[in-house]
């Protein structure tokens, strides 16, 4: 046995083997991805040369040859510097406030800073998956923050509350229908006189019905105006009426007092905001939206368009798939109309033509009209993206929910729509990024966003240099890139997190 075992013992050292090919790290990545085939070697070399030709001049222009200090155009002239001049950063420093705030009054710019800070403070917890109190934070960001931001940026106070608003709007609509009906009846002539007369009578009856429905609110509005202070009386009556409606609509005493307490808490928060911001005493000084500009307008238009277009898009996507012909035809017509019209046309219509269709005593701010047009335009595009996600959800999901006894709305809100949105995250974020960049078109209707303020700043002769133009566009390009790249990377993070089951 010992001789047989000893025959397996090597008498000399084995020859050393070659080290295994490294497949990890920088060397492994280069070997596996960049230099593994002759074609990839050629592409890698060509890409490196292209990057060298682009990045080296760009870095030299932005940093190496750039001018960092100066008070006027003389600091950025080659004759004064003594070498080739790159970016003229003193121009950006001199116009920085204009790029951020536009023509917003300097003594009131703390309101813009506070609005930005509140938005970031409320948005960050929503972007962190494990942050607590998501429902409360969502309510504050999507409901309370737009109202607070509006009164912070524009200023002004409140003369009335919900009762006044609904009564005024209802009475204006009723008067409009009544006037239109009387006009049709008075002008009925020709072969279609009977048809026009009948349409006029129907329109007038609609106006009379609206006036009859709104009459109790008008009486309550007139009653609250006799009280002092009128605003707080309106808030009190609105709180009582809405709380009672919510209480009885949610089952009254059978389901407890929680809905009523939540409603009272919401109105308590509204009253606190009114008191803190002094909205019952005129509020902050009014800053007209024509004085807004720069990054402020870019963020207001883009964020409002993104947030407001999502519910519009979901409603239209569901409407296009509806089995009710009227809803389906309306959704299809709405989507195809807005998708078939350029955004520039939408902005022109919202700015110059929409006021022609409004009652004579009813006006809408120019920026608000633009926001409404952009929200509807983006909503039509989002509707098709979301519809693609709805079609990707298997029918068995809805059938299983129906078998469990869930209603259509619960099935859609809890099962179908979350899966559809998860499927179309890349498409939605692509639409958001495109909308963020399309905000530059508002310059056409005399609203100066970030790029508009940049173009306006070029007219200053104190900074007329050969490199001022390129410096300004480089600065705004960096800002747009930071926002767009941030949205794309965060969407990739959300997509990987929600589709973790597919990556296993």
ABEGO torsion letter per residue (X at the ends): XAAAAAAABBABBBBBBBBBBBABEAAAAAAAAAAABAAAAAAAAAAAAAAAAAAAAAAAAAAAABBABEABAAAABAAAAGBBBBBBAAAAAAAAAAAAAEABBAAAAAAAAAAAAAAAAAAAAAABAABBGAAAAAAAAAAAAAAAAAAAAAEEBBABBAAAAAAAAAAAAAAAAAAAAAAAAAABBEAAAAAAAAAAAAAAAAAAAAAAAAAAAAAAAAAAAABOBAAAAAAAAAAAAAAAAAAAAAGEAAAEAAAAAAAAAAAAAAAAAAAAAGAAAGEBBBBBAAABBEAAAAAAAAAAAAAAAAAAAAAAAAAAABABAAAAAAAAAAAAAAAABBAAAAAAAAAAAAAAABBAABBBBAAAAAAAAAAAAAAAAAAAAAAAAAAABBAAAAAAAAAAGBBAAAAAAAAAAAAAAAAAAAAAAAAAAAAAAAAAAAAAAGBBBAAAAAAAAAABAAABBAAAAAAAAAAAAAAAAAAAAAAAAAAAAAAAAAAAAAAX
